[in-house]
Amino acid sequence: MYSCGCLKKLNLRFCSLSEDSTGLLASIVAFYPNLEELTLKGCFPLTEAGYSLIPRLKKLSVLDLSHSEELSGKAVRLIAESCQHLKKLNLDDVRKISDDDVVHIIKKLGSQLITLILDGEDLTDVAFSNLSNCVRLQELEVSFCDQMTNKGLLKGIGSLQQLHSLHLKKGHNLTARGLSMFLHRPAMACMVCLNLSECSSLDDYGLERIANRYKKFIPCACMNIMVSCLKREHRSQTRKKLCGFCLQANYTDQVTAACRRS
């Protein structure tokens, strides 16, 4: 491996890094100290010792550690403390982080993050409520947000003024009323992409409210809305109600609608 101080971006997604993965990462850190974007998505094998080297990359602005089975909350905290220029952080399918870890990440990086992707399986409203401190956040994805309630949604995400892309998967505790209240907040008027996959409490009425909201307020050429778990009998009614929307529905549990400027 040769030193290349000018290398800015390195993508190693789903790579096998050999048995000495820690040594390989040590070489990457040593030879490419000016990296600004690093993707280690699904890389294996990686250990705590390897992840502990990432904080040495002080210029990182984009970091993708999704699908990293051995990544701990402790390692993520060290990264948040040392990589002061991070703006995009992907921790999807990272299951060893807690509410406290997310609160710590937000405390260190919240004022500058524009993209944050989390695995919400072990997270509660304690973490979600703190998202209100990510004042520049434009894109948020939370998979398996089973423990998110209306409180976490409204208090944490509802005040994000610059948010334009939101993906909440399996938000079973989010009610149709809560989602409607959230989407009718002034801060949500600039939403461009909305994915509510498997948010099973969202009913036909809730979807109609979403349609009316963005038909009125969104001045963009296209808005994508993806909603799962609508009952099949609701779909014919929904087609009629989404006036001005192009709706595609098949025999799966997913409805896709695109809002276009008339």
N, C-alpha and C positions, 0 to 999 in steps of 0.2 A: 504494500500500500504506500503510495507516494503522497507527500504533503501537497495540498492544494488549498491555499488560504483563500482563494477566490470562490470556492464552491459554496453556493448559497442554499441549494435545495437537494435533499437526498430522500429517495423513496425506496423503502425496503419491504413493502407490504407483503405479508404472508411468505416471507423468506425463511428458509432453514439456515440458521446462523452457525451451525456446527456446534460441537460440544463446548468449545471455548468461546461462547458467545460474549462473555464478559470481556475477554481479551480483545475480541473484534470491536466491541463498543468502545473500549479504551483507546484503540487505534483511531477509530472514527473521531472521537473527541479530541485526540491529540493532533491529528492531521488536518481536520476540517473545523477549526475553532470558530469560524465565522458563519457557520450554518445558521440560516434563518428559518428554514422549513425542514422538519424531520418527520417522516412517516415510518412507524414501526408496527403498523396494524397487523395483528395476527402473527407476528414473528415468533419463532420458537427455536430452541429453548431460550428463555430469558429469565434471569433470576433477580432477586432483590439487589444483589451486588452490581448487576448490569444497569438496572434502572437508576441506581444511585449515582451513576456517572453522568446522566443527562443534565443535572443542574450546572455542570461545568460549561455548557453551551449557553453562554450569557446573552447571545444575540437572537435566540429563538423567538420568532413571532407566531409560528404555526407549528403545533405539535399534535400528532395523531398517534395515540396509544390504545386505540380501540382493540377489543378482542385480545387483551393482554391478561391472561389468566392469573399470572403471579404478581401483578402490580398491586401494591398495597397502598393503603391510605397514607402511611408514613412517607413512602417514596413520592407520592403525589404532592404532599405538603412541602417537601424539600424542593421539588421542581417549582412550585408556586412561589416559594420564597426567593429562589435564586434566578429564575428566568423572568426578569422584570419587564420584558418587552412582549410577552405572550399576548396575542390578541385572539387566536383561534385555538381552542383546546377540545379534543375529541377523546372522551373516556367511555364511549359506548361499549357495553358488555364487559366493563370493568366492575367486578362484583364485590371487591373488598374495600370499598370506600363507604364511609358512614356520613350521617348528617354533619358531624363535627368536622370531617374532612372537607366537605363541600363548603361549609361556613368559612373554613380557613382559606380555601381557594378564593372565595369571593372577597374576603377581607384583604387578601394580597393583590388580587388581579381584577376585582369587580369593576373598577373604574375604567378599565381599558378593554375588557373582553368584548368582542363583537360577535363571536360564535362560541357556543358552549353546547356540547353534546354529552349527556349523562345516561348511565344505566340507573334507573330509579327503583330497582327491585328492593333495596334496603333503605331507601330514603323516605322521609316523612315531611310533613308541612314545616318542620323546623328548618330543613334545608330549602324547601321551595319558597318559603316566605322571605328568605334572605336574598332571593334573586332580584328583589327590588333594588338592591344596591349595584346591580350590573347596569348602570345607567346608559351605556352605549350599546347594549346588546341588540343585535339585529336578527340573529338566527339562534333559535333554541330548540333542542330536541331532547326529549326524555322518554326512554323506552321503559316499559313495565312500571308505569307510575301508578300502581294499584293503590298506594297509600296517600296519594295526593287527594285532598278534599277541596271543596269550594274555597275554604280559607286560604290554602296555599296558592291556589290559582289566582284569586282576586287580590290578595295582599302581595304576593311575590311577583306575579307576572303581569297583573293588570295595570301596573303603573309604568311599564317599560315603554317609553315614548318613541323609541326608534325601532322597535321590533317589527319586522315585516315577514318573518317566516317562523312558523310554530308547528312542531310535531309532538303530539302527546299520544303515546301508545298505551292502551289498556288502562285508561283512567276510569276504572269502574265506579269509583266513588264521586266522580264529578257528575252533578245532576244537570238535567236539561235547563233548569232555571239558573244554576250557577254559570253554565257555559254561555247562556244568553246574556246574563248580566255582564260577564267578562267581555264578550265581543261587542257589547254596546257602549263600552267605556271609550271616551274620546281618544285615548292613547292607541286603541286598536284600529283606528280608521285607516291606517296605512298598511294593514295586513295584505300581503300579496300571495302567500302560500300558507294554507291551513290544512293540517293532516290530523284528524281525530280518530285514528284507527282503533277500533275495538273499545271506544268510549261508549259502552253499551247503554248508558242512560239517556243518550241523545235521541230524542224521538222526532217524529215527522214535524211537529210544531216547532221544535228547536231548529231544525234544518231550514224551515221556512223563515224563521227569524234571522238566521244567518244570511239567507238569500236576500231578504229585504234590506238588511243592514248594508251589505256590500254593493248591492245594486245602486243604492242611494249615494254612498260615500266614496267608493273606490274609483278614482279617475284613471286607472291603468288599463292597458289593453287586454290583459288576461289575468284572471285570478283562479288558482286551482284549489278546489276543495275536495278532500278525500274523507269520506265518513264510512266507517264499518258498523256492522250490527244493526242496521235498519231492518226492520221486519219486512219480509217480501211483500206482504199485503199493503205496506205503506208506499211502495215505489210508484204505483200508477198515480196515486194522489200527489206524490212529491213532484212528479213530472209536470203536473198541471200548475202546481204552486210556484215552481221555479221559473217564473216568467222572465224572459231575457237571458236564461241560462241554457247552456247546452249540456244535457244530462245523458250519461251513458250508464246503463245498468245491465248486469248480466246475472247469471244464476248463482254467483258466489255471494258472500255476505259483504260486498263492497259496492259502494256507489261513488262514482266520480263525476264531479260537475265542474265545468269551466265557465267562469263569468266573463262575458265579452262585452266590450263597448258596443252599444247598438248604434 
